[in-house]
Amino acid sequence: MDRIEAGLPAAIADAKPEHWLRAAEGIMTTDTLPKAFSRQCRSRAPPSPSPASARAPA
C-alpha cells in the first residue's frame, strides 16, 4: 500500500487524455488486450458546486 500511495502524485500529474492506453494497460489483470471506452457529452446546465466549495467556512 505504501508504494501505491507514494506513486499517486506522479500518476495524477501524468493523467492526460492522450495517456489512455497506458491507463488501460495498467489495470489489466487476466486480459490479453487493453480495453478502453470513452464517451463525451456537453451540458447546457451550469456546473454544480463541489461538496468542498458548498460547505460553509468553519
N, CA, C and O atoms as CSV, one atom per row, in Angstrom:
chain,resi,resn,atom,element,x,y,z
A,1,MET,N,N,0.820,-1.185,0.000
A,1,MET,CA,C,0.000,0.000,0.000
A,1,MET,C,C,0.868,1.254,0.000
A,1,MET,O,O,0.517,2.243,-0.643
A,2,ASP,N,N,1.973,1.229,0.696
A,2,ASP,CA,C,2.858,2.391,0.741
A,2,ASP,C,C,3.372,2.755,-0.648
A,2,ASP,O,O,3.463,3.935,-0.986
A,3,ARG,N,N,3.707,1.750,-1.452
A,3,ARG,CA,C,4.214,2.016,-2.804
A,3,ARG,C,C,3.135,2.643,-3.680
A,3,ARG,O,O,3.416,3.523,-4.494
A,4,ILE,N,N,1.907,2.184,-3.507
A,4,ILE,CA,C,0.804,2.756,-4.283
A,4,ILE,C,C,0.586,4.208,-3.880
A,4,ILE,O,O,0.468,5.088,-4.732
A,5,GLU,N,N,0.533,4.450,-2.572
A,5,GLU,CA,C,0.353,5.810,-2.067
A,5,GLU,C,C,1.463,6.738,-2.528
A,5,GLU,O,O,1.209,7.885,-2.896
A,6,ALA,N,N,2.679,6.248,-2.507
A,6,ALA,CA,C,3.822,7.067,-2.910
A,6,ALA,C,C,3.764,7.418,-4.394
A,6,ALA,O,O,4.236,8.482,-4.795
A,7,GLY,N,N,3.192,6.540,-5.210
A,7,GLY,CA,C,3.132,6.786,-6.641
A,7,GLY,C,C,1.949,7.613,-7.103
A,7,GLY,O,O,1.917,8.051,-8.253
A,8,LEU,N,N,0.969,7.837,-6.227
A,8,LEU,CA,C,-0.230,8.560,-6.625
A,8,LEU,C,C,0.026,9.976,-7.141
A,8,LEU,O,O,-0.534,10.330,-8.178
A,9,PRO,N,N,0.828,10.798,-6.488
A,9,PRO,CA,C,1.031,12.157,-7.014
A,9,PRO,C,C,1.559,12.160,-8.452
A,9,PRO,O,O,1.099,12.956,-9.271
A,10,ALA,N,N,2.495,11.303,-8.765
A,10,ALA,CA,C,3.032,11.243,-10.126
A,10,ALA,C,C,1.988,10.726,-11.103
A,10,ALA,O,O,1.891,11.221,-12.226
A,11,ALA,N,N,1.204,9.735,-10.687
A,11,ALA,CA,C,0.168,9.187,-11.557
A,11,ALA,C,C,-0.903,10.231,-11.860
A,11,ALA,O,O,-1.361,10.341,-12.997
A,12,ILE,N,N,-1.297,10.985,-10.860
A,12,ILE,CA,C,-2.309,12.023,-11.056
A,12,ILE,C,C,-1.767,13.133,-11.953
A,12,ILE,O,O,-2.478,13.622,-12.831
A,13,ALA,N,N,-0.522,13.530,-11.741
A,13,ALA,CA,C,0.084,14.572,-12.571
A,13,ALA,C,C,0.197,14.129,-14.022
A,13,ALA,O,O,0.157,14.965,-14.924
A,14,ASP,N,N,0.336,12.829,-14.261
A,14,ASP,CA,C,0.506,12.290,-15.611
A,14,ASP,C,C,-0.822,11.891,-16.257
A,14,ASP,O,O,-0.832,11.414,-17.392
A,15,ALA,N,N,-1.923,12.075,-15.565
A,15,ALA,CA,C,-3.235,11.673,-16.089
A,15,ALA,C,C,-3.684,12.666,-17.154
A,15,ALA,O,O,-4.191,13.745,-16.847
A,16,LYS,N,N,-3.490,12.286,-18.391
A,16,LYS,CA,C,-3.865,13.129,-19.523
A,16,LYS,C,C,-4.668,12.278,-20.506
A,16,LYS,O,O,-4.466,11.066,-20.585
A,17,PRO,N,N,-5.572,12.903,-21.252
A,17,PRO,CA,C,-6.382,12.126,-22.198
A,17,PRO,C,C,-5.555,11.295,-23.171
A,17,PRO,O,O,-5.964,10.195,-23.541
A,18,GLU,N,N,-4.416,11.796,-23.586
A,18,GLU,CA,C,-3.610,11.056,-24.551
A,18,GLU,C,C,-2.883,9.854,-23.935
A,18,GLU,O,O,-2.246,9.089,-24.659
A,19,HIS,N,N,-2.968,9.680,-22.631
A,19,HIS,CA,C,-2.322,8.541,-21.964
A,19,HIS,C,C,-3.316,7.436,-21.628
A,19,HIS,O,O,-3.053,6.622,-20.742
A,20,TRP,N,N,-4.461,7.394,-22.324
A,20,TRP,CA,C,-5.492,6.407,-22.021
A,20,TRP,C,C,-4.996,4.983,-22.178
A,20,TRP,O,O,-5.389,4.106,-21.409
A,21,LEU,N,N,-4.132,4.733,-23.168
A,21,LEU,CA,C,-3.655,3.366,-23.384
A,21,LEU,C,C,-2.791,2.912,-22.205
A,21,LEU,O,O,-2.896,1.765,-21.771
A,22,ARG,N,N,-1.951,3.787,-21.691
A,22,ARG,CA,C,-1.141,3.452,-20.516
A,22,ARG,C,C,-2.027,3.075,-19.335
A,22,ARG,O,O,-1.745,2.114,-18.619
A,23,ALA,N,N,-3.096,3.836,-19.139
A,23,ALA,CA,C,-4.014,3.541,-18.037
A,23,ALA,C,C,-4.698,2.199,-18.250
A,23,ALA,O,O,-4.818,1.408,-17.315
A,24,ALA,N,N,-5.147,1.936,-19.472
A,24,ALA,CA,C,-5.815,0.660,-19.771
A,24,ALA,C,C,-4.868,-0.512,-19.555
A,24,ALA,O,O,-5.272,-1.551,-19.033
A,25,GLU,N,N,-3.613,-0.351,-19.954
A,25,GLU,CA,C,-2.635,-1.425,-19.744
A,25,GLU,C,C,-2.321,-1.608,-18.264
A,25,GLU,O,O,-2.053,-2.722,-17.814
A,26,GLY,N,N,-2.355,-0.519,-17.513
A,26,GLY,CA,C,-2.022,-0.576,-16.092
A,26,GLY,C,C,-3.039,-1.329,-15.251
A,26,GLY,O,O,-2.702,-1.822,-14.175
A,27,ILE,N,N,-4.282,-1.427,-15.725
A,27,ILE,CA,C,-5.304,-2.123,-14.929
A,27,ILE,C,C,-5.630,-3.503,-15.473
A,27,ILE,O,O,-6.580,-4.141,-15.017
A,28,MET,N,N,-4.854,-3.970,-16.442
A,28,MET,CA,C,-5.100,-5.318,-16.975
A,28,MET,C,C,-4.779,-6.361,-15.914
A,28,MET,O,O,-3.781,-6.244,-15.203
A,29,THR,N,N,-5.603,-7.356,-15.811
A,29,THR,CA,C,-5.332,-8.476,-14.902
A,29,THR,C,C,-5.164,-9.730,-15.747
A,29,THR,O,O,-4.039,-10.092,-16.094
A,30,THR,N,N,-6.239,-10.383,-16.076
A,30,THR,CA,C,-6.144,-11.579,-16.914
A,30,THR,C,C,-6.452,-11.280,-18.374
A,30,THR,O,O,-6.455,-12.185,-19.208
A,31,ASP,N,N,-6.711,-10.011,-18.687
A,31,ASP,CA,C,-6.989,-9.625,-20.074
A,31,ASP,C,C,-5.738,-9.802,-20.925
A,31,ASP,O,O,-4.618,-9.644,-20.440
A,32,THR,N,N,-5.936,-10.125,-22.170
A,32,THR,CA,C,-4.796,-10.229,-23.077
A,32,THR,C,C,-4.647,-8.964,-23.918
A,32,THR,O,O,-3.607,-8.745,-24.538
A,33,LEU,N,N,-5.680,-8.138,-23.938
A,33,LEU,CA,C,-5.635,-6.868,-24.661
A,33,LEU,C,C,-6.209,-5.769,-23.772
A,33,LEU,O,O,-7.178,-6.001,-23.050
A,34,PRO,N,N,-5.616,-4.569,-23.820
A,34,PRO,CA,C,-6.204,-3.467,-23.039
A,34,PRO,C,C,-7.557,-3.089,-23.628
A,34,PRO,O,O,-7.734,-3.086,-24.847
A,35,LYS,N,N,-8.493,-2.777,-22.771
A,35,LYS,CA,C,-9.827,-2.400,-23.218
A,35,LYS,C,C,-10.086,-0.947,-22.819
A,35,LYS,O,O,-9.745,-0.513,-21.719
A,36,ALA,N,N,-10.693,-0.218,-23.736
A,36,ALA,CA,C,-10.975,1.187,-23.451
A,36,ALA,C,C,-12.295,1.573,-24.094
A,36,ALA,O,O,-12.672,1.049,-25.142
A,37,PHE,N,N,-12.977,2.484,-23.456
A,37,PHE,CA,C,-14.230,3.024,-23.968
A,37,PHE,C,C,-14.344,4.443,-23.443
A,37,PHE,O,O,-14.013,4.702,-22.286
A,38,SER,N,N,-14.797,5.347,-24.256
A,38,SER,CA,C,-14.996,6.711,-23.774
A,38,SER,C,C,-16.244,7.300,-24.392
A,38,SER,O,O,-16.721,6.856,-25.436
A,39,ARG,N,N,-16.747,8.290,-23.732
A,39,ARG,CA,C,-17.928,8.998,-24.212
A,39,ARG,C,C,-17.790,10.437,-23.742
A,39,ARG,O,O,-17.376,10.684,-22.610
A,40,GLN,N,N,-18.124,11.364,-24.580
A,40,GLN,CA,C,-18.116,12.770,-24.207
A,40,GLN,C,C,-19.518,13.319,-24.369
A,40,GLN,O,O,-20.255,12.916,-25.269
A,41,CYS,N,N,-19.876,14.228,-23.505
A,41,CYS,CA,C,-21.174,14.874,-23.624
A,41,CYS,C,C,-21.038,16.321,-23.171
A,41,CYS,O,O,-20.099,16.685,-22.462
A,42,ARG,N,N,-21.975,17.115,-23.586
A,42,ARG,CA,C,-21.999,18.526,-23.198
A,42,ARG,C,C,-23.312,18.800,-22.482
A,42,ARG,O,O,-24.351,18.216,-22.791
A,43,SER,N,N,-23.235,19.674,-21.549
A,43,SER,CA,C,-24.425,20.043,-20.799
A,43,SER,C,C,-24.599,21.553,-20.886
A,43,SER,O,O,-23.625,22.303,-20.827
A,44,ARG,N,N,-25.809,21.980,-21.023
A,44,ARG,CA,C,-26.080,23.418,-21.039
A,44,ARG,C,C,-26.246,23.956,-19.622
A,44,ARG,O,O,-26.234,25.166,-19.398
A,45,ALA,N,N,-26.398,23.053,-18.683
A,45,ALA,CA,C,-26.585,23.468,-17.289
A,45,ALA,C,C,-25.261,23.956,-16.712
A,45,ALA,O,O,-24.202,23.434,-17.059
A,46,PRO,N,N,-25.317,24.954,-15.834
A,46,PRO,CA,C,-24.069,25.400,-15.198
A,46,PRO,C,C,-23.534,24.298,-14.288
A,46,PRO,O,O,-24.310,23.501,-13.761
A,47,PRO,N,N,-22.219,24.245,-14.098
A,47,PRO,CA,C,-21.649,23.208,-13.229
A,47,PRO,C,C,-22.166,23.338,-11.796
A,47,PRO,O,O,-22.366,24.442,-11.290
A,48,SER,N,N,-22.373,22.215,-11.167
A,48,SER,CA,C,-22.786,22.191,-9.759
A,48,SER,C,C,-21.582,22.485,-8.893
A,48,SER,O,O,-20.462,22.124,-9.255
A,49,PRO,N,N,-21.784,23.131,-7.755
A,49,PRO,CA,C,-20.640,23.356,-6.863
A,49,PRO,C,C,-20.154,22.036,-6.280
A,49,PRO,O,O,-20.945,21.128,-6.021
A,50,SER,N,N,-18.877,21.943,-6.082
A,50,SER,CA,C,-18.325,20.736,-5.470
A,50,SER,C,C,-18.704,20.717,-4.003
A,50,SER,O,O,-18.961,21.772,-3.422
A,51,PRO,N,N,-18.746,19.526,-3.382
A,51,PRO,CA,C,-19.103,19.467,-1.953
A,51,PRO,C,C,-18.198,20.334,-1.081
A,51,PRO,O,O,-18.663,20.915,-0.101
A,52,ALA,N,N,-16.909,20.428,-1.426
A,52,ALA,CA,C,-15.981,21.216,-0.613
A,52,ALA,C,C,-16.324,22.707,-0.702
A,52,ALA,O,O,-16.269,23.419,0.301
A,53,SER,N,N,-16.678,23.178,-1.903
A,53,SER,CA,C,-16.968,24.603,-2.044
A,53,SER,C,C,-18.361,24.961,-1.527
A,53,SER,O,O,-18.645,26.132,-1.273
A,54,ALA,N,N,-19.223,23.968,-1.370
A,54,ALA,CA,C,-20.577,24.207,-0.888
A,54,ALA,C,C,-20.631,24.330,0.624
A,54,ALA,O,O,-21.605,24.851,1.167
A,55,ARG,N,N,-19.606,23.863,1.306
A,55,ARG,CA,C,-19.601,23.920,2.779
A,55,ARG,C,C,-19.343,25.349,3.258
A,55,ARG,O,O,-18.604,26.114,2.639
A,56,ALA,N,N,-19.960,25.666,4.346
A,56,ALA,CA,C,-19.698,26.979,4.968
A,56,ALA,C,C,-18.338,26.961,5.642
A,56,ALA,O,O,-17.926,25.919,6.150
A,57,PRO,N,N,-17.631,28.076,5.662
A,57,PRO,CA,C,-16.329,28.100,6.337
A,57,PRO,C,C,-16.470,27.790,7.823
A,57,PRO,O,O,-17.455,28.159,8.461
A,58,ALA,N,N,-15.482,27.117,8.346
A,58,ALA,CA,C,-15.524,26.722,9.766
A,58,ALA,C,C,-15.145,27.856,10.659
A,58,ALA,O,O,-15.127,27.701,11.880
